[in-house]
Amino acid sequence: MEKFFKIKERGSTVKTEVFAGITTFMAMAYILMVNAGMFSDLPEVSYNAVYIATAISAVVGTLLIGLLANLPLAQASGMGLNAFFVYTVCFGFGLTYANALTLVMLDGIVFIILTATGLRKKIFDSIPKCVKAAIPAGIGLFIAFLGFQNSGIVTNDDSTLVTLASFNVFKGNAEWRSIMPMLVTLLVIITIAVLSIRKIKGAVLWGILGGSVLYYLLGLTIPDFYNGFADKLTLNPFTAFVDFGKESFFKVFTQGFDYSAYLEHNSVGSLIILIATTALAFCLVDMFDTMGTLYGACSQGNLLTKDGEVPNMNKAMLADALATTVGSVCGTSTVTTFVEASAGIAEGGRTGLAAMVSAAMFFIAMFLSPIAALIPGCATAAALIYVGILMIKCVKDIEWEDISVAAPAFVTIVMMPFTYNISYGIAFGLLTYVCIKLFIGKFKEINLGTLIITVLFILMFMLTH
C-alpha cells in the first residue's frame, strides 16, 4: 500500500486517508438523490434506475482517479451537465433519453482521444478566458433556477413568465399543502449554509436528510398526506437493480442510435449539426469543469508540482473520460471530478487511498436505494440551490471594469438560466467575444479554435431552430 500510494511520502497516514475518503463521500453523496430525481422527470427512466447508474459510475470514476492518478479525489455525474442532459438535450432538442446517452458516450470517446493526443490543451486554450471564467457561474445560476422551480417557490406566470409562488395561507390564495414543501426548501438552504460556516463535514447531505425528516413530520399536519404511502414503500434494495437493468443499462446501444423520433420533424443535416455541437458542449463543459476542479482541489492540498501543475494531470483526465464512457453505458450523464472532494483534502487526504475509500462508500450506497427514494424533492431542490451558491463565486475572477471582458462573460452567465440551456450560454458568450474583437479592430487576437467553435454554434442555431 505504501509503495503504491506513497502515503508517508506525502505526509499522510492510512487513518487520515480513510477519514478523508469518508468525508469526501459525505460531502458529495447528495448527487445520488439529486441526479436520480432530476432524471426521473424523463418518461423513459425511473428514479431507481438512475440511482444505481449514478452509484456505479461514481464507483468506477473514483476508483480510476485513485488508481491511475493517485489523487484523493472522487467522481460522479456532474451537476449542470445532468441538467443540460435532461432539460436541454431531451426536453429542449427533442432527443430521447437513449439518444442523449450516445452524445455522452461520444463526449467520453472524444475526451479519451483528446487526452491521449494532447489536443485537449489546445482546445482549452482556444476558449477566451472571460468565457471560461463565466461558465461555472452560468451553470450555478441555471442549477439554482431549477432548484427554485422544483421546490415550487418559482412558478410560471403568463405575463412575466416567472413569478413567486403564493405563501398567503390566511386569505386562501395558497394551501398549507403547497406552502409546506417550499418552507422546507428554504429552511434546508439556511441549514446547509450554517453547517458549512461551522465547518461541519457533509453539510449538504445532512441538510437533505434533516429536511427530509422535517418534511415527513410536517406531513402529519396535512390530511391524507400519508394515504397510499405504504403502497409505494419497498425495503428491497434489489428492486432498483431490476429497474436499472430494464431501463438504463446498455440502452445507449439498444436504443440510442435510433433517431427516428427526432427525424420525423427535423432533417438529417440538422441532426448531424445537433450531434456535433451538443457533444462538443458536453465535452467543453466537462473539460473545463474537471480541469478547474483538479487545479483548485490540488492547490488547496498543496499537491501541485514545483511548476504549479496538477500531478498526473493526463491520467486524471483519462480517468474522467473513461468514467464518462462507462456512465453512458450505465445510463447517466457525464461523469466529472467533484469540487466537494476538497472537503476530504481539507481533512488531510493526500493520496489515491482516500479515493478508494470514497469508492467503497458509493458501492455500499447502491444497496440503500429504498432509503434514498424517500428523499422528497423539496430537500434535493435546496441542494441544487446551494450548489448554485458555490458555483457563482467564480465571478470574482472576471475583470468587470473591462467591457470587452465583462460583456462576453455576462452574456455567458445570464443566457444559461434565461434560455434554460448551458450550451446557448457558451455559444452567445463566444459570439459576443468574437464580434467585439472584430468591431474594435482586434480580430488578430481571436484564436482560430475560437472561430471554429463559434461557427459550429452558429450552424447549430441556423439548422436546429
Secondary structure, DSSP 4 states (H G I P E B T S, - for coil): -HHHH-TTTTT--HHHHHHHHHHHHHHHTHHHHHHHHHHTTSTT--HHHHHHHHHHHHHHHHHHHHHHH--S--EEEPTTHHHIIIIIIITTT---HHHHHHHHHHHHHHHHHHHHHTHHHHHHHHS-HHHHHHHHHHHHHHHHHHHHHHHTSEEEETTTEEEEPP--TTTTSS-HHHHHHHHHHHHHHHHHHHHHHTT-TTHHHHHHHHHHHHHHHHGGGSTTTTTTHHHH----THHHHHHHHHHTTTHHHHTTT--HHHHTTS-HHHHHHHHHHHHHHHHHHHHHHHHHHHHHHHHHTT---TTS--TTHHHHHHHHHHHHHHHHHHT---EEE-TTHHHHHHTT--SHHHHHHHHHHHHHHGGGHHHHTT--HHHHHHHHHHHHHHHGGGGGGS-TT-HHHHHHHHHHHHHHHHHT-HHHHHHHHHHHHHHHHHHTT-GGGS-HHHHHHHHHHHHHHHHH-
